[in-house]
Amino acid sequence: MSRRLYPLASLEQIQNSPSRQDGIPAELEEDLRAYGCKLIHQAGILLKQKQVAVATAQILFQRFWFVTSMKQFGIGDVGMGALYLASKLEECPLRMRDLINVYDLLLQRAAHSLKPEGKEFKYTPMSYFGNTFYDLKDALVVAEMQLLKRLGFDVHVVLPYGTLVNYMRLLDLTGREDAVSRAWGYLNDALQTPVYASYPVQTIVSAAILLATRHLGIPLPSTPPNCWWDLFDAEWEDVWAVCGYIMRLYRERSLEDRRQVIGMLTKKDVRRWLEENAPS
C-alpha cells in the first residue's frame, strides 16, 4: 500500500492480487468483492447502521483483498468483521450477537437462492447453544483481528461525500438535484468496486460527476486545456478507468454466474472451486 493520508494499493497489487496469484480470475474476483460489499450493505440496512460506518466497512473490505487471498478467508466472514470494526471506528458500535444474527439470515437466504425455484425462503433462527453461533462468533473475532493485522492497523478512511458537494458547488451544479443525486448514487455503487482502495478520492468523485453529467446531457468544458477535471487534479485516464469499474457493475450476468458467486462465500467453497478448475 502506498503512503498517503489513506493507503492505496500499489500497481503490482492491482495487476496481480493475492487471489489472482492463487488462480481466481480477475472478473470472478471483482464479482466476489462486489457481492461481499452487497452483504455488508444489506446487513447495515437491517441493523439500521449509519451510512458512514457501512461505507467505511466496504472500503476496509476492499483493501483487505489487496493483501490477502480469498483462498485464505471467506468473503462472508471478512465482510462481517469489516462491519464490526467499522462500527467501532465510527463510534456507533454494534452488538456482536445482532451482527451474527443478521449475517446468519443473509447467508441462509443466499444458500436458499441456490436451490431450485418454487419454495419460499423461511428463516430458521440458530440456537445460541449450538455450533453455528459459536462458529460465526469465532469467525467474526478472527476476521476483525486479521483486518487490523494485515492492514497494519492503518484503517483511516476518507469518504467522498463532502468532496462531491464541494466539487458540485465549484461546477455550479448544486441547483441540479438530479445530477447531485445521480453522482451520489454512483459514489455509493463504487463502494462495491476496488476503486476506493486504488484511486484517490478526487478521481473517484470526478468519475461520478462525469457519469452523472453525461447521462443527463449536462455540458461541461471538456476540451484541452480547459478540462473541468483538471480543477481537481484528476487525470483523465484514471477518471475513465474508475468509470469503467462502476459501469461494469451494471452488466448483465447469467444465472450460472450469479450462482457461482453465491456458492463461493467461504474459503472452503473457494478452495473447492480452485481444485475443480485447476489447470490439467
Summary of the structure (lengths in Angstrom):
residues: 280
radius of gyration: 19.6
end to end distance: 34.4
largest distance: 66.9
contacts: 858
relative contact order: 0.13
helix: 63%
strand: 2%
